[in-house]
Amino acid sequence: MLVVIVSIILVAFTAPSYLTIRNSLRASGDLRSIADFTGQAKLRAASDFTHARVYADLSGNTFELQNWYKAGNSGSGCWVEDSDATNTCITFSGSAPSGAVVNLSGGDTFGYGALTAGPTAGQTTIGQAGQCLDNSGTAINNTACIVFNSRGIPINGSTLAPVATDALYLTNGTVVDGITISATGSLQTWSASANSSASTWSSQ
């Protein structure tokens, strides 16, 4: 009985720590995946002399890498999945693009909770990247896209003008992790407590 009681007490003490570590690892893993996609989008845009973007579905908590295929839609161009060798134009319905997407880990969502200030001077007010556009240039609700031009510079999807800082943020309710990309193409990952009263951004 004594052994059983001691075991129960130990589990009660260690379980919260395990859950905290697990959730933190899930969030940091998602952040690394988004950072990898962002780096790939920057390189793909420059190497293929086109536009490329990381497309985030903020309500569905999914993301994917897309390229602008100039010859699509009878020459008018369209977005295609980076992994699609056939360059089939993506169709957009209900803000969700066709094709395979990457899901955030369980418990992670796109957002930044109660935080109001971003991690860089370019984001004094925190915010996700601009809305994604479909093939006709219409904004899609509940989306955010980091878009690169052929020089590997982040741009506004509508005006094509360079942006000072673009970003995507995710949270699990305990931490907020984010990736920022500056006008020079410099990519940085960040993490902060989701508690706005005790939140300081640290680079990852």
C-alpha positions, 0 to 999 in steps of 0.5 A: 500500500505504501508503494502504491501511495508513493507512486500516486503522489509521484504521478500527481507531481510529475504529470503537470510537468510532463504535459507542459513540456509536451505542449511546449515541444508541440508548439516549437515543432509547429514553429520550426515547420512554418519556419522551414516552409517560409525559408523554402518559399523565399528560395522557391520564389527567387529560383523560379523567378515567380511568387511563392507563399506560406498559406495559413488557414487561421480557422482550420489551423493548417498551412501549406507552401504554394507557388504562383504558376505563370502558365496556369489558367490559360496563361493568366496564372494561378496558385499551385501546391509546391509539391504538385509536379503537375502544376494543377491550379488550386481551387478555393472554396470556403476559404480552404484551398484544395490539396494536401495541407499540414495540420498544427499539432493538437492544442495549437492554434494560429493566434497570439492570445492577449499579447498586443506587442510584437517581437520586433520594431517592425511589429510594435502592434502584433498581427498576422500576415495579410490575407491570402488572395485566391487566383483572381486576387480576391481576399480570403477570410480567416487566412494569412499569407507570407508572400515573397517576390522573385527577389526573395523579399516579402511583399503585400499580396495585393499591392506587391509592395515590400512590407517592413515585417511579415509574421505568423503566430501560433499559441497553445494558451501557455506560450505564443510562438512566432516567425517574422520576416523583415524587408531584407528577407531576414527570418527570425523565430520567437517565443513568449509567455501567453500571459500578457502581464509577464510576456517578454519575447525571446529569439529561438 
